[in-house]
């Protein structure tokens, strides 16, 4: 019965990541508890395959480096396609359109000071229907702005930072 209690303690230790060994436990059980504690202290590794190269990395490295690429289409959502873009010193403004939803999306990505929080803005203007604009302090890109686009409407977009901006004139879409 003594062995069963010690085994249960060792199993509990493994489950909670601590070494719980009674004074009367045998040296074998102490070694098992130390091995379990050492295993818990190490970070789990995982196999990862990218660009034809296979390797073993820590799970935290994979999470930190393998994220979905941030593109205008990913930011705006499924079904949005880039129609136009306008570069400026420090970034690029994009106009995207989803034909199924009849919605335009504008988003601005920074190319300078990426990772540093700074002011970026985006706007989409549907002629005779108004402007939707977003301005925020962000490390990479603005939150996308959406505007309904009636069939055959004229749309223009713009985006920028405090230092520079760009955009395009009205163009018929939809």
N, C-alpha and C positions, 0 to 999 in steps of 0.2 A: 504494500500500500504506500510505503514511503516513496518508492520510485515513481509511482503514478502521480503523487502530489508534486514532486520535483519536475516531472515531465510537463505537467499542466502549467507550473510556474514558468518553465522555459518557453512554452508555447505562448503564454501571455506576454512574456518579455519580448518575444519575436514580433508579436502582433502590435505592441505599443512602442517598440523601439527602445526598450530599457532592459537592463540586465537585473533580473530579480532571482537571486539564488540564495537558498537558505544556508545557514552555517553548516548544516549536516549533509549538504549535497556532496556528491562524489566529485573527484577531479574531472571526470568525463563530462558531467553536467556543467561544471564551471567553464570548461573549454568550449562547450556548445553555446553557452550564454555569451561568452566573449566573442565567438565567431559571429553570432547573430547580431550583437551590438556593432561589430565592425562592419558587417554587411549593411546595416541600416545607415551607418554614417556615410557610406559611399553613395554617390548619386547614380541613379539608374541610367544606363546607357541604351541607345537604340541604334539600329542600322538605318542608314539613310542613303538614298541614291539620288544623285543630281548630276545632270550633264554627263552621264556615262561613268561617273566615278562613284564607287561604293566605299563607304567608310563607316566607322563607328564614332558617334559623337554623343556628348552629354545631352540629355533631354532639354535642358535649358538653352543650350546653344542652338538646337534646332528651332525651338520656339522663338528665339530672339532673331534668328537670321532667315528663317523660311516663312515668310508671310506672303499672302497673295499680292501680286504687283499692283501698285496703285496707278491706275490709268484713268483718263477721263471717263471711258465707258464703264469701268468698274465702279467709279465714284457715283455716276449718275444712275446706274442700275441696268438690269437686263433689258435688252431691246434698243438701247440708245446707241446711235452711230455718230461718229464725229463728222460733221458737215464742213466746218471751217475752223481755222485756228489762226491766231495772230500773236506773233512773238514780240516781246519788248525786252528792254534791258532789265533782266532780273526775273523773267517769267514768261509764261505763255497762257493766253486766254483761249478757251475752247467753246464752240457752239456745237451741241449734239441734238439729235432729233430722234424721237420714237414715233414711227408712223402709225403703229397700232394704237397708241394712246393719244396721238396728235398733240404731243408735248415737246417743247424745246427745253433744253437744259444748258446752263452756262456754268463753267467751273474754271478757276484760274489756278495753275500750278506754279510755284516758285522754282526758279533755277539758281537763285543766289540766296545765301543764308538759309539753305534747307536744314531743317532741324532746330533752327532758332525761331522762337515765336516772334513774329512781326506781322504788321497789318497787310492784308491781302483782300481784294474785293472782286466780285463778279456781278455782271448785270445782263439781263436779256430783255429786249424791248420789242414788243409786237406792235406794229404800226396801228394806231387808232385803238389800242387795247391797253396801253400802259407799260410801265417798266417794273420789273422785279429785280431788286438789288440786295446783295449780301456783302457785308463788310465785317471782317473779324481778324483777331490776332491768332495766328496759327503757325505751326512749324512746317507745313508742306503745301496744303491747298485749301481753298474755301469749301464750305459746305455748298453743294450744288443748289442753284436756283432754278425753279421750274416755272414755265408759263404755257398755258394752253394756246395752241396755234390753230385757228380756224383754217379750213381748206383754202389754199391760195394766198395766205397772208404773207406780209413782208415782215421779216425779222432781222434785227441787228443785235450784236452782242459786244461786250467790252469787259475788260478786267485789268487789274493792275496792283501796284504796291504804292507806297508813299512816294517812291522815287520815279516811277514811270508807269505808263499804261498803254493799252492798245485795244483795238477792236476792229469791227468791220461794219460797213454801211448796210443799209436795208437790202435784203435779198429775199426773193420769193421762195418759200418752202411749203411743204404740205400739200 
